Amino acid sequence: MNDNPDFYRTRAEEEQANADAATLDNVRDRCERAAKAWATMADRAERTQTMRLTREAATRESVAAARSAQSIGSAGSADLHADLRKATAD
């Protein structure tokens, strides 16, 4: 199923147009319920996209921080090894 809020909004608008054009009460009611359902799905898809983008940004930040910490740790380790070589050479 499509997870694009714009798709859902378009479908909601189409169903509302169908409801506005309907001459039978039951058809109008059905189209209005469908329009409401499509609008709800659009809202849900927007929330999902927002949460996904937030989660992905947080993941990128934590990966960057871990890599930074790892490179700092590697640099510190290299300095420690150089100090040890100096100490044992004397």
C-alpha positions in Angstrom: 0.0 0.0 0.0 1.2 3.5 -0.7 2.5 5.4 2.3 2.4 8.8 0.8 0.2 11.4 2.6 -0.4 13.3 -0.6 -1.9 10.1 -2.2 -4.2 9.7 0.8 -5.2 13.4 0.7 -6.0 13.2 -3.0 -8.2 10.2 -2.4 -10.0 12.0 0.5 -10.7 15.0 -1.8 -12.0 12.7 -4.5 -14.3 11.0 -2.1 -15.5 14.3 -0.7 -16.2 15.5 -4.3 -18.2 12.2 -4.9 -20.1 12.9 -1.7 -20.9 16.4 -2.8 -22.2 15.2 -6.1 -24.2 12.3 -4.7 -28.0 12.5 -4.9 -28.7 9.5 -2.7 -28.2 9.8 1.0 -26.6 6.4 1.5 -24.1 7.1 -1.3 -23.3 10.5 0.2 -22.8 9.0 3.6 -20.6 6.2 2.2 -18.4 8.7 0.4 -18.1 11.0 3.4 -17.0 8.0 5.5 -14.5 7.1 2.9 -13.2 10.7 2.8 -12.8 10.7 6.5 -10.9 7.4 6.4 -8.6 8.6 3.7 -7.9 11.8 5.7 -7.1 9.7 8.8 -4.7 7.6 6.8 -3.0 10.8 5.5 -2.6 12.1 9.0 -1.2 8.8 10.2 1.3 8.6 7.2 2.5 12.2 8.0 3.1 11.2 11.7 4.9 8.1 10.6 7.1 10.0 8.2 7.9 12.6 10.9 8.8 9.9 13.4 10.9 8.0 10.8 12.9 11.1 9.9 13.4 12.0 13.6 14.6 8.4 14.4 16.9 8.3 11.3 18.4 11.7 12.3 19.0 10.4 15.9 20.6 7.3 14.5 22.9 9.3 12.3 23.9 11.5 15.2 24.6 8.5 17.5 26.7 6.8 14.7 28.7 9.9 14.1 29.3 10.3 17.9 30.4 6.7 18.1 32.7 7.1 15.2 34.1 10.3 16.7 34.7 8.6 20.0 36.2 5.6 18.3 38.6 7.8 16.3 39.5 9.7 19.5 40.1 6.4 21.2 42.2 5.2 18.4 44.3 8.4 18.4 44.8 8.1 22.2 45.8 4.5 21.7 48.3 5.4 19.1 49.8 8.0 21.4 50.0 5.4 24.2 51.8 2.9 22.0 54.3 5.6 20.9 54.9 6.5 24.6 55.5 2.8 25.4 57.9 2.4 22.5 59.9 5.5 23.7 59.9 4.2 27.3 61.2 0.8 26.3 63.8 2.2 23.9 65.4 4.2 26.7 
